[in-house]
Amino acid sequence: MSRAMLTSKLKRSLLRLHSRTFAKTSRLNTDRPGPISTLNPPIEYSCDNIAGVAKDNFCVIPNFISDEEETVLLKEIDKHFRGIRYEYDHWDNAVHGYRETEKSKWSLATENILQRVRDAAFTKGATQLPLVHVLDLAANGYIKAHVDSVKFCGPTIAGLSLISPSVLRLVKEDDSTLWLKAVLPAGSLYIMRNQIRFDYTHEILRDEDSYIRDVKVNKGRRVSVMSCDQPVEDHS
Ligand SMILES: O=C(O)CCC(=O)C(=O)O
């Protein structure tokens, strides 16, 4: 493994080290249609309090990218991962069954998609990290609860989800009774910012735990393309 890759892995590892409305539903479960398409909204709150916090600091935008755009992105990502195996022993034990990379150079077509993500997610004038993080979770892969390090990511984190739906769970770090679960359909963009980004752990549930209000979400292989803005000084 090259020094650059090691440094990059170490950074990703450190990134997680700290601690710890939906319209069209046709892409919720394209591979295996099921009752998930009846979930409206496909989000579950433990109480009204968290619904209030999430109102301004969390959203999922379904169908943010088209099937064609997803194909373009995946082609580029799959080319990068060719010959690379899924790993089951992450450095900080945060991710299971994954391949990951950080990329700053993309094709023009992908760069246009990423610019749309920036326009949708980040406040005007905020600068983003040049490296975009790509995380490929195998069908049996999952991400354990963690908060991204304030040293490496600013107040806004945005993620495109590709290929299959998954369940994102957010839990208040100092009060586990406050939580929400959201379906991230393939082709959607989710955005976490401020309190939700800093005070709540986030995780992608394993397939067998992927339920919202007793409705099963069939997670298969899932790729995320994550962008975040520059860290802010008073958080480091
Ligand atoms: O894949 C996602 O949606 C989240 C990724 C994540 O939590 C991380 O890379 O730290």
The ligand as an ORCA input file, in Angstrom:
! r2SCAN-3c Opt
* xyz 0 1
  O     -22.053      6.204      3.769
  C     -22.616      7.064      4.437
  O     -23.764      7.472      4.189
  C     -21.915      7.613      5.653
  C     -20.431      7.449      5.604
  C     -19.792      7.680      6.944
  O     -20.446      7.722      7.948
  C     -18.356      7.859      7.033
  O     -17.643      7.668      6.042
  O     -17.865      8.214      8.119
*
